[in-house]
Amino acid sequence: MIAKKYDSKKATLWTRQNIKSLDDLRNNGIIRITRKHLEEKFEEIADYIIELYNWFTNAANNMISKPKEVEFPIWCSISEENMLRPTLDAVVYVLEVDESEIIYFDGMKWDYVLNHLYIPRDARDEEEYRKNIKKKGFKDIFSVMDERTIHFYPEERKRIMDSWMRIFEIDEWNIFRVQANIWEIRPEMVKDILYYKEV
C-alpha cells in the first residue's frame, strides 16, 4: 500500500515511535516529538541532529503552520513496504492523515542536509557547483561546511543552506525517496498499531 499525494483528501502514513508514546496517546490524547525524545534517540550525535531538525522545523512551518506547543515534526513513511518495522521497544502507528497536514519531502535530498552539502538543481548545476568550489580552493564538497573554516565564507554557507529548500521539491515520486512529516498524532488519526512479533 502506498500513500499517493493527490489521490484523495487523506493519506495513509506509517511511523515508528518509542513504545512509551502509547502512554502519551492514552494519558495526554496526543503524541508530539520533543527535544528530550531526540536526545534519547540520537544520544551523542543529538546536538548535531537537533540543529538540522531545527532548520527543517522552521522551513516546514513556513509551508504548514505548526501548533505552538510542537517542537519537532514526526517522521513518517508513505508506504507499508518501506516503513520502519516494529521493534521490542517501538511500535508502528498506521495513520490516516488529512493531506493538508502532511509535509512531503525527498528523503534522498535530506541526506545532503544531514551531511551539510549543497543540493544541486540538476546534473549541470552540480557540475558547475563542483567547479566553483574547486576554484575557490575547497578540497571537495564535504570540506565546504567545515566548522573550522566556514565562518570565513558566509556567502558559501548561505548558498548551501538556501539549497536545502530543494528537499521539498519532489522530482521522483516513489516509496524509496519520498517521506512525510506531520506535526502531531491525535487519536482519530490512528487506524492501527503494529507491535513487534518474534519470528
DRENLUM-859145 format. One record per residue (C-alpha): x, y, z; residue number from 1. Coordinates in steps of 0.5 Angstrom, whole numbers. Layout:
DRENLUM-859145
R    xx    yy    zz fike
R     X     Y     Z  NUM
...
//
This chain:
DRENLUM-859145
R    xx    yy    zz fike
R     0     0     0    1
R     3     7    -2    2
R     0    14     0    3
R    -1    18    -6    4
R     0    25    -6    5
R    -6    28   -10    6
R   -11    22   -10    7
R   -16    24    -4    8
R   -16    29     2    9
R   -13    23     6   10
R    -7    19     6   11
R    -4    13    10   12
R     2    14    13   13
R     7    10    18   14
R    11    12    23   15
R    15     8    28   16
R    15    11    35   17
R    18     9    42   18
R    13     5    46   19
R    13    10    51   20
R     9    14    46   21
R     3     9    48   22
R     2    13    55   23
R     3    20    51   24
R    -3    18    47   25
R    -7    15    53   26
R    -6    20    58   27
R    -5    26    54   28
R    -9    25    48   29
R    -3    27    43   30
R     4    25    41   31
R     9    30    40   32
R    16    30    39   33
R    21    34    44   34
R    28    35    45   35
R    28    30    50   36
R    26    25    45   37
R    31    27    40   38
R    37    27    46   39
R    35    20    48   40
R    34    17    41   41
R    41    20    38   42
R    45    20    44   43
R    52    23    43   44
R    50    26    36   45
R    44    29    39   46
R    46    36    38   47
R    48    36    31   48
R    42    33    29   49
R    37    37    33   50
R    41    43    30   51
R    39    40    23   52
R    32    39    26   53
R    31    46    28   54
R    33    48    21   55
R    27    43    18   56
R    22    45    23   57
R    23    53    21   58
R    23    51    14   59
R    17    46    14   60
R    13    51    19   61
R    13    56    13   62
R     9    51     9   63
R     4    48    14   64
R     4    52    21   65
R     6    48    27   66
R     2    48    33   67
R     5    53    38   68
R     6    47    43   69
R    10    43    38   70
R    18    43    38   71
R    19    38    32   72
R    16    34    27   73
R    14    27    27   74
R    18    23    21   75
R    13    18    17   76
R    14    13    11   77
R     9    14     5   78
R     9     6     4   79
R     8     0     9   80
R    13    -4     4   81
R    19     2     6   82
R    16     3    13   83
R    21     2    19   84
R    19    -4    23   85
R    16    -5    30   86
R    22    -7    35   87
R    22    -9    42   88
R    22    -2    45   89
R    18     1    39   90
R    11     1    36   91
R     9     3    29   92
R     3     7    28   93
R    -2     7    22   94
R    -4    14    21   95
R   -10    17    16   96
R    -8    24    16   97
R   -11    30    12   98
R    -7    32     6   99
R    -7    39     9  100
R    -3    37    15  101
R     3    33    11  102
R     9    36     9  103
R    12    31     4  104
R    20    32     2  105
R    25    28    -1  106
R    29    23     4  107
R    35    23    -1  108
R    36    30    -1  109
R    35    30     6  110
R    42    26     7  111
R    45    32     3  112
R    43    36     9  113
R    45    31    14  114
R    52    32    11  115
R    52    39    10  116
R    52    39     3  117
R    50    43    -3  118
R    43    40    -6  119
R    44    42   -14  120
R    38    43   -18  121
R    41    38   -23  122
R    47    35   -26  123
R    49    41   -30  124
R    48    45   -23  125
R    52    40   -19  126
R    58    40   -24  127
R    58    48   -24  128
R    58    48   -17  129
R    64    43   -16  130
R    68    47   -21  131
R    66    53   -17  132
R    68    51   -10  133
R    75    48   -13  134
R    76    55   -16  135
R    75    58    -9  136
R    80    53    -6  137
R    76    48    -3  138
R    79    41    -3  139
R    72    37    -4  140
R    64    38    -3  141
R    65    36     4  142
R    70    41     6  143
R    66    47     5  144
R    62    47    11  145
R    68    45    16  146
R    66    48    22  147
R    73    51    23  148
R    73    55    16  149
R    66    56    14  150
R    66    63    18  151
R    71    66    13  152
R    66    64     7  153
R    59    67    10  154
R    56    67     2  155
R    58    60     1  156
R    55    58     8  157
R    48    62     5  158
R    49    58    -2  159
R    49    51     1  160
R    43    53     7  161
R    39    56     1  162
R    39    50    -3  163
R    37    46     3  164
R    30    48     1  165
R    30    43    -5  166
R    28    38     0  167
R    21    40    -1  168
R    22    39    -9  169
R    20    32   -11  170
R    23    30   -17  171
R    21    23   -17  172
R    15    20   -13  173
R    17    13   -10  174
R    17    10    -4  175
R    24    10    -3  176
R    25    17    -4  177
R    19    21    -1  178
R    18    21     6  179
R    13    25    10  180
R    12    29    16  181
R     7    31    21  182
R     7    36    27  183
R     3    31    32  184
R    -1    25    32  185
R    -8    25    35  186
R   -12    19    37  187
R   -17    20    31  188
R   -11    19    26  189
R    -9    12    29  190
R   -12     7    25  191
R    -8     1    27  192
R    -2     0    32  193
R     3    -5    30  194
R     7    -9    35  195
R    14   -13    35  196
R    13   -20    34  197
R    18   -25    34  198
R    19   -30    28  199
//
